[in-house]
Amino acid sequence: IVHEDLECSHYMKNIDAGHVPLRMAKAKELLGTIDRNFGTLAFCRRYLDRLGSKQYLLGLKNLCDTGLVQPYPPLVDVKGS
């Protein structure tokens, strides 16, 4: 048996998401960074750090909440399974 656990660190842009108006400047900036560097490839927060992105967590949460970015939390095996 496997379940989602721990803090989510991996994400991927949702190609099926239509146009969503973003009001947060940080979310718009982050979406541009994701488009330029990753496209629809999966990425982790460490990659954003390496690109020099600063204070992006709130923008990333906004992108996930609007469905533009899909979070992929780690899967953990249940003890005894």
VOBA-1610 file (N, C-alpha, C; in pm, whole numbers, padded with zeros to 5 digits, always signed):
BEGIN
Ile+00085-00117+00000Ile+00000+00000+00000Ile+00090+00123+00000Val+00055+00219-00084Val+00131+00342-00098Val+00037+00459-00075His+00087+00564-00008His+00006+00683+00014His+00093+00807-00001Glu+00028+00921-00024Glu+00099+01049-00036Glu+00142+01092+00103Asp+00263+01144+00113Asp+00315+01184+00243Asp+00421+01291+00222Leu+00456+01357+00328Leu+00560+01457+00332Leu+00523+01581+00251Glu+00616+01673+00245Glu+00594+01799+00176Glu+00614+01781+00026Cys+00530+01842-00054Cys+00540+01830-00199Cys+00655+01916-00250Ser+00738+01858-00336Ser+00850+01934-00391Ser+00858+01924-00543His+00777+01840-00606His+00781+01822-00750His+00650+01869-00814Tyr+00664+01932-00929Tyr+00550+01994-00996Tyr+00565+01978-01147Met+00454+01997-01219Met+00456+01996-01364Met+00345+02086-01415Lys+00374+02158-01523Lys+00273+02246-01582Lys+00163+02160-01644Asn+00040+02199-01621Asn-00076+02127-01672Asn-00103+02174-01815Ile-00083+02086-01914Ile-00100+02127-02053Ile-00248+02141-02090Asp-00336+02080-02012Asp-00479+02085-02042Asp-00547+02209-01984Ala-00475+02285-01904Ala-00535+02404-01843Ala-00549+02513-01949Gly-00664+02572-01955Gly-00687+02683-02049Gly-00626+02811-01994His-00663+02921-02054His-00614+03051-02007His-00680+03085-01873Val-00598+03114-01776Val-00646+03153-01644Val-00585+03289-01612Pro-00666+03390-01586Pro-00609+03521-01551Pro-00544+03516-01413Leu-00419+03557-01409Leu-00344+03559-01283Leu-00334+03702-01232Arg-00366+03719-01107Arg-00362+03854-01048Arg-00233+03881-00973Met-00168+03774-00928Met-00044+03791-00852Met+00074+03808-00948Ala+00152+03912-00926Ala+00269+03938-01011Ala+00370+03825-00999Lys+00390+03773-00878Lys+00487+03665-00857Lys+00444+03538-00931Ala+00313+03512-00936Ala+00263+03394-01007Ala+00287+03409-01157Lys+00264+03528-01211Lys+00288+03554-01353Lys+00436+03538-01386Glu+00521+03593-01300Glu+00665+03585-01321Glu+00711+03439-01315Leu+00660+03365-01218Leu+00698+03225-01203Leu+00649+03142-01321Leu+00529+03167-01369Leu+00477+03094-01485Leu+00565+03119-01607Gly+00612+03241-01624Gly+00705+03271-01733Gly+00835+03194-01719Thr+00887+03186-01598Thr+01009+03109-01573Thr+00988+02962-01604Ile+00874+02908-01563Ile+00843+02767-01589Ile+00831+02743-01739Asp+00761+02832-01809Asp+00745+02817-01955Asp+00880+02821-02027Arg+00965+02915-01990Arg+01095+02931-02057Arg+01190+02815-02029Asn+01190+02763-01907Asn+01292+02666-01869Asn+01246+02521-01868Phe+01119+02496-01845Phe+01074+02357-01830Phe+00964+02317-01929Gly+00884+02411-01974Gly+00771+02375-02059Gly+00678+02283-01982Thr+00657+02162-02034Thr+00570+02067-01966Thr+00649+01959-01893Leu+00781+01974-01882Leu+00862+01878-01807Leu+00843+01899-01657Ala+00852+01792-01582Ala+00843+01802-01436Ala+00964+01877-01383Phe+00946+01947-01273Phe+01054+02022-01210Phe+01035+02018-01059Cys+01140+02050-00988Cys+01131+02057-00843Cys+01171+02197-00797Arg+01141+02227-00673Arg+01170+02361-00622Arg+01319+02391-00623Arg+01403+02288-00610Arg+01548+02309-00614Arg+01589+02368-00749Tyr+01525+02324-00858Tyr+01557+02378-00991Tyr+01523+02527-00998Leu+01412+02566-00935Leu+01375+02708-00933Leu+01479+02788-00854Asp+01528+02730-00745Asp+01633+02796-00667Asp+01758+02816-00752Arg+01796+02714-00827Arg+01916+02721-00910Arg+01904+02824-01021Leu+01781+02848-01066Leu+01758+02950-01169Leu+01757+03091-01112Gly+01764+03102-00979Gly+01768+03233-00915Gly+01632+03287-00876Ser+01529+03206-00883Ser+01396+03252-00841Ser+01396+03274-00691Lys+01338+03384-00650Lys+01332+03419-00507Lys+01186+03436-00466Gln+01155+03397-00346Gln+01021+03416-00287Gln+00910+03373-00383Tyr+00918+03250-00429Tyr+00823+03200-00528Tyr+00716+03109-00470Leu+00723+03074-00342Leu+00632+02975-00285Leu+00485+03018-00292Leu+00456+03143-00264Leu+00318+03191-00270Leu+00268+03189-00415Gly+00353+03229-00508Gly+00316+03224-00649Gly+00295+03081-00697Leu+00379+02989-00650Leu+00365+02848-00686Leu+00235+02790-00630Lys+00200+02828-00509Lys+00074+02783-00450Lys-00043+02837-00531Asn-00035+02963-00574Asn-00141+03021-00656Asn-00155+02948-00789Leu-00043+02913-00852Leu-00047+02839-00978Leu-00109+02700-00958Cys-00080+02636-00846Cys-00139+02505-00816Cys-00288+02520-00789Asp-00327+02623-00716Asp-00469+02645-00683Asp-00552+02674-00807Thr-00494+02740-00907Thr-00567+02772-01029Thr-00564+02657-01129Gly-00484+02555-01103Gly-00478+02438-01191Gly-00379+02450-01305Leu-00300+02558-01308Leu-00199+02573-01413Leu-00079+02483-01390Val-00051+02454-01264Val+00060+02365-01227Val+00003+02254-01140Gln+00048+02132-01168Gln+00001+02014-01095Gln+00108+01971-00995Pro+00076+01964-00865Pro+00175+01915-00769Pro+00182+01762-00772Tyr+00299+01708-00750Tyr+00320+01563-00743Tyr+00388+01530-00610Pro+00310+01503-00505Pro+00369+01473-00375Pro+00439+01338-00376Pro+00537+01321-00287Pro+00607+01192-00281Pro+00514+01080-00235Leu+00537+00961-00286Leu+00461+00844-00245Leu+00545+00764-00147Val+00482+00720-00039Val+00554+00651+00067Val+00488+00515+00089Asp+00570+00412+00104Asp+00520+00279+00132Asp+00475+00272+00278Val+00363+00207+00303Val+00312+00189+00438Val+00386+00073+00503Lys+00432+00091+00627Lys+00502-00015+00698Lys+00417-00141+00707Gly+00481-00253+00683Gly+00411-00380+00695Gly+00334-00422+00572Ser+00342-00346+00465Ser+00267-00386+00344Ser+00354-00462+00248
//
